[in-house]
Amino acid sequence: MRIEQQSAYVLHARPYRETSLLLECLTREHGRLGVVARGVRGERSRLRRAQLEPFQPLALDLLLRGELATLTAVETVGTPLRLAGDAGLAGLYLNELVVRLTERQDPLPLLFDVYGQTLVRLAGDESLAWSLRRFERDLLEAIGYGLQLQYESDSGEPLEPGAHYRYLVEQGVVRCAPGHAQALRGSDLLALAQDQPPDRAGLKSLRDLMREVIRFHLGGAELRAWRVLALAVSRR
């Protein structure tokens, strides 16, 4: 199947055979695709390879056969985003999340749009922590694991901002004592549900929550980006 002018981002690249790359790309209409970029590691292909860096909006022409597609043409769309420092690490975290939590050839157009919006936020002046929490929330929603954050799972009652709760991945929100190790303020859960940034303490609680949920959906596995981010913070 020929695919032309497909909106895409490169999530990951690794060497493939002598002169090629094997890419993981997020496309708008076909979801995540494995793409073989032939000959781009040769001396005469520096410009083309530079176009295949992460975070750049692209238009790809592809020939899809079976599990892998072959890149036949690539074009940069608009101005490439520059993510440096912490923003660059955050962008790599987005990419790892998408690769680990999505299946190839599963169309997720809303996720594609959210991914692009998040890159713009990371490149701007918005809070990196809040941008990541919003992306995690929207990614889980897009792949069918959306969080239920506004009602108690057992009673169906609306959450109270001043109460404390636990989030059980297979059940939802349940009330708990304030001193519980995994206690979350109702106000923070509601903030995430209503897309309103919480305070600093709330952001930390939501980070811990999202890691617990993501770890569950990875079968207990860890993300490499978590270790990289922790190391970057420890060196300051």
Backbone bond lengths (Angstrom), bond angles and torsions (degrees), N, CA, C in turn:
res aa  C-N    CA-C-N  psi(-1)  N-CA   C-N-CA  omega(-1)  CA-C   N-CA-C  phi
1 M - - - 1.468 - - 1.526 109.57 -
2 R 1.329 115.46 128.96 1.465 120.18 176.38 1.531 110.02 -88.48
3 I 1.314 114.91 133.11 1.459 122.30 178.40 1.523 106.86 -121.57
4 E 1.323 117.67 124.23 1.456 120.99 -176.01 1.525 111.35 -119.47
5 Q 1.348 114.30 140.53 1.468 122.27 175.65 1.534 111.55 51.61
6 Q 1.321 115.42 47.57 1.455 121.46 179.98 1.531 109.97 -84.55
7 S 1.336 116.51 121.84 1.461 121.08 177.24 1.519 109.30 -64.03
8 A 1.339 116.60 131.84 1.455 119.20 -172.01 1.520 111.61 -157.47
9 Y 1.339 114.28 162.26 1.460 123.62 168.93 1.530 107.41 -132.25
10 V 1.320 116.59 145.02 1.462 121.04 172.47 1.522 108.84 -84.65
11 L 1.317 116.57 125.59 1.462 121.90 179.12 1.521 112.15 -95.20
12 H 1.316 116.43 -36.24 1.470 120.46 -174.87 1.521 108.42 -158.60
13 A 1.326 115.70 148.37 1.469 120.50 177.72 1.521 108.95 -140.76
14 R 1.329 116.20 142.26 1.459 120.75 174.65 1.525 108.69 -144.66
15 P 1.331 116.08 153.71 1.468 119.21 -179.34 1.523 111.57 -58.96
16 Y 1.314 114.12 143.97 1.472 120.86 179.97 1.516 107.62 -139.42
17 R 1.316 115.81 117.43 1.463 121.88 -174.96 1.530 109.37 56.48
18 E 1.318 118.65 -153.10 1.462 119.30 -170.13 1.522 113.89 -82.14
19 T 1.309 117.98 -37.57 1.470 119.26 -171.92 1.530 113.38 -129.03
20 S 1.321 117.75 9.78 1.465 120.20 -173.26 1.528 111.69 -114.42
21 L 1.313 115.07 172.16 1.459 122.85 174.15 1.524 109.05 -125.58
22 L 1.341 115.02 146.06 1.456 120.74 169.72 1.520 106.83 -106.32
23 L 1.313 115.48 116.06 1.466 122.38 -175.39 1.514 110.96 -103.46
24 E 1.321 114.82 147.74 1.460 120.55 163.06 1.519 105.72 -107.26
25 C 1.310 116.68 119.96 1.465 121.49 -176.41 1.521 110.25 -120.26
26 L 1.320 116.11 143.16 1.463 121.54 170.95 1.519 107.36 -99.35
27 T 1.330 116.69 117.35 1.455 121.50 179.66 1.526 109.66 -112.11
28 R 1.303 115.15 155.61 1.467 117.98 -175.49 1.521 112.82 -72.60
29 E 1.311 117.82 -41.08 1.464 120.66 -172.38 1.526 114.33 -99.02
30 H 1.329 117.03 -16.25 1.467 119.42 -175.68 1.525 112.87 -123.15
31 G 1.332 117.42 6.92 1.453 120.24 179.34 1.521 111.79 71.11
32 R 1.319 115.50 -150.17 1.465 120.50 -179.26 1.530 109.17 -80.17
33 L 1.326 114.79 131.00 1.459 120.70 -179.56 1.520 110.43 -126.11
34 G 1.325 116.15 140.64 1.448 120.86 166.22 1.516 108.10 -85.10
35 V 1.336 116.88 126.38 1.466 121.68 -172.60 1.525 109.53 -128.52
36 V 1.330 116.55 128.10 1.453 121.90 174.43 1.527 108.37 -92.19
37 A 1.329 115.26 120.03 1.469 121.34 175.96 1.523 107.07 -104.09
38 R 1.312 117.12 100.95 1.460 121.60 -172.05 1.536 111.58 -80.33
39 G 1.324 115.25 136.35 1.461 121.11 171.57 1.513 116.12 74.73
40 V 1.333 119.07 6.16 1.472 119.28 -172.72 1.524 113.12 -81.48
41 R 1.330 118.04 -5.96 1.462 119.58 178.80 1.529 111.82 -95.36
42 G 1.303 116.55 1.91 1.458 119.61 178.04 1.517 111.92 -78.41
43 E 1.339 116.94 162.49 1.460 122.78 -177.95 1.522 112.33 -59.75
44 R 1.322 117.32 -31.39 1.459 119.82 -176.55 1.526 112.72 -85.41
45 S 1.313 117.57 2.50 1.465 119.86 -174.44 1.523 112.81 -118.39
46 R 1.333 117.55 23.79 1.461 120.23 -176.70 1.524 112.19 -60.23
47 L 1.335 116.85 -44.02 1.461 120.00 -178.20 1.522 110.41 -62.55
48 R 1.326 117.08 -45.97 1.457 120.29 -178.75 1.529 110.76 -63.46
49 R 1.341 116.65 -40.11 1.457 118.85 179.17 1.526 110.51 -65.56
50 A 1.329 118.00 -37.77 1.466 121.23 179.24 1.521 111.21 -61.29
51 Q 1.317 117.15 -28.77 1.458 120.35 178.06 1.529 112.17 -70.03
52 L 1.312 117.02 -16.43 1.464 121.05 -174.28 1.525 112.44 -99.57
53 E 1.330 117.43 22.50 1.462 121.20 175.98 1.525 110.11 -75.51
54 P 1.345 118.13 153.62 1.473 120.17 176.89 1.528 112.34 -61.48
55 F 1.317 114.13 158.56 1.477 125.03 172.07 1.530 113.84 76.67
56 Q 1.305 118.70 1.08 1.455 120.98 178.67 1.529 109.67 -96.31
57 P 1.322 118.57 126.05 1.465 119.52 173.46 1.522 110.18 -68.86
58 L 1.325 115.65 129.35 1.464 121.67 -173.77 1.524 111.35 -126.90
59 A 1.307 114.88 161.13 1.457 122.40 166.72 1.529 106.25 -120.45
60 L 1.329 116.52 120.22 1.454 121.49 -175.04 1.520 111.30 -112.22
61 D 1.328 115.52 141.76 1.463 121.88 165.50 1.520 106.53 -104.90
62 L 1.332 116.26 129.40 1.457 121.05 -172.80 1.517 111.06 -134.81
63 L 1.321 114.39 154.81 1.457 121.52 169.43 1.523 106.07 -118.07
64 L 1.326 116.21 109.56 1.463 121.35 -174.79 1.521 109.71 -98.08
65 R 1.325 114.37 120.93 1.465 121.14 176.51 1.521 107.73 -135.49
66 G 1.314 116.71 113.88 1.455 120.24 -179.96 1.514 111.57 68.42
67 E 1.337 116.68 -132.06 1.458 121.07 -174.56 1.516 112.99 -81.09
68 L 1.348 117.19 -28.03 1.456 120.86 -174.84 1.520 111.36 -113.20
69 A 1.348 114.72 149.67 1.455 121.52 173.20 1.525 108.67 -109.10
70 T 1.312 116.10 155.64 1.458 121.93 175.13 1.521 108.62 -109.75
71 L 1.322 116.46 130.77 1.456 121.46 178.92 1.521 109.73 -76.19
72 T 1.331 116.24 126.47 1.459 119.86 178.03 1.530 112.26 -111.55
73 A 1.331 117.52 -22.69 1.465 121.08 176.99 1.516 108.52 -161.06
74 V 1.349 116.13 149.96 1.459 121.35 178.49 1.516 108.91 -141.14
75 E 1.320 115.39 141.42 1.466 121.73 179.64 1.524 108.49 -140.06
76 T 1.332 116.37 132.23 1.458 120.78 175.02 1.520 109.03 -76.69
77 V 1.321 115.94 133.79 1.465 121.39 -177.88 1.536 108.48 -109.29
78 G 1.325 116.70 118.65 1.454 119.52 178.37 1.520 111.38 73.13
79 T 1.336 115.56 -160.68 1.464 122.31 -177.19 1.522 110.35 -90.70
80 P 1.326 118.24 125.36 1.467 120.04 178.59 1.530 111.01 -60.28
81 L 1.320 116.31 142.47 1.454 121.25 177.99 1.522 109.64 -83.09
82 R 1.320 116.20 141.68 1.452 121.45 177.38 1.523 108.66 -111.81
83 L 1.309 116.21 110.28 1.454 121.14 178.61 1.519 107.88 -111.09
84 A 1.326 116.51 112.20 1.458 121.19 -177.77 1.525 109.99 -117.52
85 G 1.330 115.71 159.55 1.460 120.46 175.61 1.509 112.67 59.96
86 D 1.329 116.09 -132.92 1.460 121.26 -178.69 1.522 112.00 -61.31
87 A 1.332 116.27 -35.07 1.472 119.14 178.88 1.521 110.73 -64.74
88 G 1.332 117.52 -37.12 1.448 120.45 177.21 1.523 112.23 -65.72
89 L 1.339 116.17 -41.26 1.468 119.90 176.52 1.523 110.57 -63.60
90 A 1.334 116.22 -40.37 1.464 119.93 178.15 1.523 110.86 -63.46
91 G 1.331 116.79 -38.87 1.457 119.87 177.93 1.514 112.39 -64.42
92 L 1.327 116.93 -39.74 1.467 120.17 177.06 1.523 110.87 -66.01
93 Y 1.324 116.56 -32.61 1.467 120.15 175.50 1.531 110.58 -64.50
94 L 1.323 117.16 -43.03 1.467 119.89 175.63 1.523 110.42 -56.14
95 N 1.327 115.35 -45.95 1.461 119.26 -176.78 1.528 111.76 -63.00
96 E 1.336 116.25 -42.25 1.461 118.59 179.30 1.521 111.00 -65.52
97 L 1.322 117.08 -39.97 1.462 120.41 177.48 1.525 111.34 -57.69
98 V 1.319 116.07 -47.18 1.469 119.54 -177.30 1.525 110.31 -64.82
99 V 1.333 117.04 -43.82 1.467 119.91 -179.29 1.522 111.20 -63.37
100 R 1.340 116.86 -40.82 1.462 119.68 -174.42 1.528 113.41 -79.80
101 L 1.328 117.45 -26.25 1.462 119.42 -171.88 1.533 114.51 -108.07
102 T 1.313 117.88 -3.09 1.465 118.96 178.16 1.523 110.36 -115.40
103 E 1.319 115.70 159.96 1.457 122.64 175.47 1.528 109.22 -100.49
104 R 1.306 115.80 149.10 1.461 118.96 175.86 1.526 111.04 -64.74
105 Q 1.320 114.65 144.88 1.460 124.34 175.11 1.531 112.19 60.45
106 D 1.313 115.84 34.37 1.469 121.91 173.50 1.524 107.13 -111.63
107 P 1.334 119.09 100.67 1.469 120.99 -175.08 1.530 112.26 -60.40
108 L 1.327 115.36 126.54 1.462 121.71 -179.99 1.533 108.10 -137.70
109 P 1.341 117.91 70.31 1.467 120.05 -174.54 1.525 113.43 -61.10
110 L 1.329 117.75 -34.71 1.465 119.13 179.21 1.521 110.88 -67.20
111 L 1.323 116.99 -38.09 1.463 120.06 176.28 1.523 110.34 -63.51
112 F 1.314 117.20 -41.12 1.464 120.32 178.42 1.528 110.10 -58.13
113 D 1.320 116.57 -44.80 1.462 119.86 -179.78 1.523 111.37 -65.64
114 V 1.332 117.29 -42.64 1.463 121.18 179.57 1.530 110.42 -63.98
115 Y 1.327 116.42 -39.41 1.463 120.56 178.19 1.537 110.32 -59.46
116 G 1.319 116.54 -48.68 1.458 119.87 179.10 1.515 112.61 -61.30
117 Q 1.330 117.23 -41.74 1.465 120.91 178.11 1.528 111.38 -63.24
118 T 1.336 116.02 -38.26 1.461 119.52 -179.07 1.522 111.16 -67.94
119 L 1.319 117.82 -39.00 1.464 119.85 176.21 1.525 111.12 -59.29
120 V 1.311 116.91 -40.81 1.471 120.48 178.05 1.529 110.03 -63.21
121 R 1.330 117.07 -40.89 1.465 120.11 178.08 1.529 111.16 -63.87
122 L 1.328 116.37 -41.94 1.466 119.78 179.99 1.525 111.34 -64.88
123 A 1.307 116.57 -33.45 1.461 120.65 179.75 1.524 112.28 -78.45
124 G 1.330 117.32 -14.05 1.457 122.06 -178.90 1.512 112.25 -97.63
125 D 1.322 115.12 -148.76 1.463 121.33 -174.36 1.523 113.11 -104.31
126 E 1.326 117.67 7.54 1.456 119.15 -177.26 1.529 111.48 -75.71
127 S 1.320 115.52 156.73 1.456 121.51 179.39 1.521 110.78 -57.80
128 L 1.341 116.63 124.85 1.461 119.55 179.14 1.525 110.78 -64.31
129 A 1.340 116.70 -43.14 1.464 120.08 -178.08 1.523 111.05 -61.21
130 W 1.314 116.92 -44.89 1.462 119.97 -178.83 1.530 110.62 -69.07
131 S 1.315 118.02 -37.71 1.461 120.71 177.45 1.534 110.67 -61.59
132 L 1.334 117.23 -39.08 1.456 120.15 178.79 1.518 112.12 -68.79
133 R 1.334 117.09 -40.48 1.464 119.49 179.03 1.523 110.66 -63.19
134 R 1.297 116.71 -40.37 1.468 119.88 179.28 1.529 110.42 -65.03
135 F 1.333 116.66 -41.06 1.458 119.21 179.81 1.525 111.16 -66.27
136 E 1.320 117.23 -43.88 1.463 120.17 178.30 1.527 110.64 -57.78
137 R 1.318 115.62 -45.84 1.473 120.50 178.27 1.522 110.91 -58.27
138 D 1.325 117.60 -47.33 1.458 121.38 -175.19 1.529 111.66 -73.00
139 L 1.333 117.52 -33.45 1.459 120.50 176.08 1.526 110.31 -63.70
140 L 1.334 117.10 -46.76 1.462 120.36 179.14 1.524 110.84 -60.93
141 E 1.314 116.95 -38.92 1.467 120.87 177.77 1.526 110.21 -63.90
142 A 1.320 117.19 -42.93 1.464 121.38 -176.11 1.524 112.39 -65.63
143 I 1.335 117.26 -32.94 1.469 119.49 -176.97 1.525 112.16 -95.63
144 G 1.332 116.65 8.54 1.459 119.88 173.68 1.507 116.04 93.51
145 Y 1.335 117.19 12.58 1.460 121.05 179.56 1.527 111.21 -119.19
146 G 1.324 116.43 38.05 1.457 120.95 -176.84 1.520 112.68 -58.79
147 L 1.334 115.71 144.65 1.462 122.29 -179.64 1.529 110.49 -83.27
148 Q 1.319 115.70 139.52 1.459 121.85 174.21 1.527 107.37 -98.53
149 L 1.323 117.01 106.91 1.462 120.78 -165.91 1.521 115.00 -118.89
150 Q 1.307 119.10 1.67 1.460 119.11 -173.38 1.521 114.37 -113.54
151 Y 1.346 117.22 -11.09 1.455 119.97 -176.01 1.527 110.06 -135.70
152 E 1.324 116.27 147.30 1.460 121.01 173.73 1.526 109.16 -67.29
153 S 1.311 116.78 136.66 1.458 120.51 -174.03 1.522 112.82 -70.08
154 D 1.327 117.94 -32.64 1.463 119.57 -175.64 1.514 113.21 -85.66
155 S 1.337 117.19 -38.09 1.466 120.58 -175.77 1.523 113.80 -102.29
156 G 1.328 117.21 -21.57 1.463 120.72 -175.27 1.516 113.35 77.89
157 E 1.320 117.22 6.26 1.461 120.53 179.73 1.526 110.95 -76.35
158 P 1.346 116.65 146.23 1.466 119.37 177.30 1.529 110.94 -61.59
159 L 1.316 116.84 147.00 1.455 120.53 177.40 1.521 110.14 -66.81
160 E 1.324 115.24 146.61 1.453 121.55 176.00 1.528 108.62 -101.21
161 P 1.327 118.09 127.36 1.468 120.23 -177.16 1.526 113.39 -54.84
162 G 1.325 117.79 -35.31 1.457 120.40 -176.49 1.517 114.58 -88.11
163 A 1.326 118.37 -3.96 1.468 121.63 -179.69 1.530 110.24 -89.81
164 H 1.330 115.70 169.58 1.465 121.42 179.72 1.531 109.98 -118.60
165 Y 1.335 114.03 145.45 1.456 120.31 -173.62 1.533 110.50 -141.96
166 R 1.322 114.89 161.50 1.457 123.30 166.52 1.521 108.01 -111.73
167 Y 1.336 115.12 153.03 1.459 118.60 174.42 1.525 108.18 -112.26
168 L 1.328 116.11 115.55 1.455 122.48 177.19 1.520 108.19 -100.32
169 V 1.321 117.56 119.20 1.461 122.27 -169.20 1.526 111.86 -55.88
170 E 1.308 117.82 -41.41 1.467 120.56 -176.76 1.519 112.95 -90.21
171 Q 1.320 117.02 2.90 1.468 119.67 -178.77 1.513 113.39 -129.57
172 G 1.316 117.21 -47.24 1.449 121.08 -177.32 1.517 111.35 123.34
173 V 1.319 116.09 -151.82 1.462 122.15 -174.25 1.527 110.71 -87.52
174 V 1.323 115.55 129.21 1.469 121.03 175.87 1.524 108.20 -130.38
175 R 1.319 115.14 144.76 1.469 120.24 -178.78 1.529 110.35 -70.88
176 C 1.333 116.72 145.66 1.457 121.38 177.58 1.525 109.74 -147.09
177 A 1.328 115.61 173.49 1.465 120.94 177.89 1.524 109.89 -73.47
178 P 1.334 117.48 148.95 1.471 120.30 -179.81 1.521 113.45 -57.43
179 G 1.322 117.71 -29.98 1.454 120.41 -176.74 1.511 115.09 -84.86
180 H 1.329 118.25 1.65 1.470 120.86 -179.90 1.526 110.20 -64.18
181 A 1.337 116.15 141.77 1.469 120.89 -176.09 1.522 113.11 -58.30
182 Q 1.333 117.60 -28.13 1.461 120.98 -178.25 1.531 112.16 -111.59
183 A 1.326 115.91 22.89 1.463 120.12 -178.27 1.525 111.12 -67.15
184 L 1.314 115.52 137.92 1.457 123.68 176.36 1.513 108.90 -124.63
185 R 1.312 116.70 139.56 1.455 119.78 175.78 1.529 109.81 -71.16
186 G 1.316 114.72 139.63 1.452 118.66 176.74 1.521 111.71 -57.12
187 S 1.316 116.67 -35.84 1.463 121.07 -178.87 1.529 111.60 -62.73
188 D 1.334 117.23 -33.51 1.461 120.11 -179.42 1.531 111.51 -74.52
189 L 1.327 117.01 -40.62 1.457 120.11 176.18 1.526 110.75 -62.91
190 L 1.325 116.18 -41.16 1.463 120.05 178.95 1.531 110.91 -67.20
191 A 1.327 116.39 -35.87 1.471 119.76 178.25 1.519 110.72 -60.97
192 L 1.327 116.81 -43.06 1.466 120.01 179.06 1.524 110.71 -66.28
193 A 1.336 116.14 -40.97 1.464 120.09 -179.98 1.525 111.60 -65.33
194 Q 1.330 116.66 -36.20 1.465 121.56 -174.67 1.527 113.09 -97.75
195 D 1.332 116.62 6.24 1.462 122.65 177.74 1.522 112.30 59.60
196 Q 1.334 115.07 42.64 1.455 122.10 177.28 1.522 108.95 -118.74
197 P 1.337 119.75 121.31 1.467 120.41 -174.98 1.524 112.33 -62.68
198 P 1.337 118.19 130.73 1.457 121.34 176.69 1.528 110.53 -83.13
199 D 1.338 116.39 -177.52 1.461 119.54 176.85 1.530 109.86 -77.17
200 R 1.324 115.76 -178.35 1.465 120.33 -175.24 1.528 112.20 -60.45
201 A 1.333 116.06 -42.82 1.468 119.59 178.73 1.520 110.65 -63.28
202 G 1.311 115.84 -38.76 1.450 120.07 178.84 1.517 112.14 -64.75
203 L 1.334 117.28 -38.89 1.461 120.77 178.35 1.528 110.81 -62.77
204 K 1.327 116.72 -39.92 1.467 119.54 178.51 1.525 110.97 -65.41
205 S 1.340 116.49 -42.79 1.467 119.98 178.72 1.524 111.00 -62.53
206 L 1.331 116.46 -41.50 1.464 119.60 179.83 1.527 111.63 -69.17
207 R 1.331 117.03 -33.51 1.464 119.26 175.04 1.525 110.16 -61.00
208 D 1.320 116.50 -46.47 1.470 120.40 179.71 1.527 110.95 -62.50
209 L 1.329 116.24 -40.57 1.468 120.24 178.06 1.516 111.04 -61.37
210 M 1.329 116.93 -49.06 1.453 119.87 -176.05 1.525 111.67 -65.49
211 R 1.322 117.13 -34.53 1.465 118.88 176.98 1.527 110.62 -65.60
212 E 1.318 116.42 -39.59 1.465 119.75 178.22 1.528 110.59 -62.77
213 V 1.310 116.73 -44.00 1.468 120.67 -179.45 1.529 110.96 -66.38
214 I 1.330 116.58 -45.51 1.462 120.34 -179.63 1.519 110.49 -63.71
215 R 1.314 116.60 -42.70 1.469 120.42 178.29 1.531 110.73 -59.15
216 F 1.318 116.77 -39.73 1.461 120.53 177.77 1.527 110.76 -59.98
217 H 1.331 117.00 -45.97 1.461 120.52 -177.04 1.532 112.49 -74.79
218 L 1.330 116.91 -12.85 1.464 121.27 173.28 1.521 111.43 -94.62
219 G 1.320 116.42 9.44 1.460 120.04 179.97 1.509 113.21 69.98
220 G 1.347 116.62 29.66 1.453 121.35 179.39 1.517 114.20 91.32
221 A 1.325 117.98 -1.86 1.466 121.27 -178.66 1.530 111.15 -76.76
222 E 1.324 115.44 161.74 1.455 122.65 177.80 1.532 109.98 -103.73
223 L 1.314 115.23 159.32 1.459 120.62 172.70 1.525 109.53 -96.82
224 R 1.311 116.53 138.44 1.460 120.52 177.05 1.519 110.91 -59.86
225 A 1.319 117.24 -36.22 1.463 121.03 -177.48 1.527 111.89 -62.12
226 W 1.323 118.15 -30.26 1.463 119.31 177.88 1.527 110.63 -61.65
227 R 1.320 116.93 -42.43 1.464 120.49 179.37 1.530 110.88 -67.86
228 V 1.314 116.64 -40.04 1.457 120.60 179.66 1.532 110.62 -63.69
229 L 1.317 117.13 -44.97 1.467 121.18 179.67 1.519 110.59 -64.14
230 A 1.340 117.27 -42.46 1.467 120.39 179.61 1.521 110.69 -63.38
231 L 1.333 117.34 -40.06 1.460 120.93 179.00 1.518 111.18 -65.46
232 A 1.329 116.57 -39.97 1.472 120.18 179.06 1.523 110.93 -62.61
233 V 1.328 117.18 -40.65 1.468 121.32 179.70 1.523 110.37 -68.21
234 S 1.342 117.82 -39.89 1.462 121.44 -176.36 1.531 112.26 -67.38
235 R 1.323 117.71 -22.94 1.468 120.74 -177.93 1.516 113.43 -85.04
236 R 1.327 116.87 -0.62 1.472 118.79 -178.29 1.520 111.03 -88.52
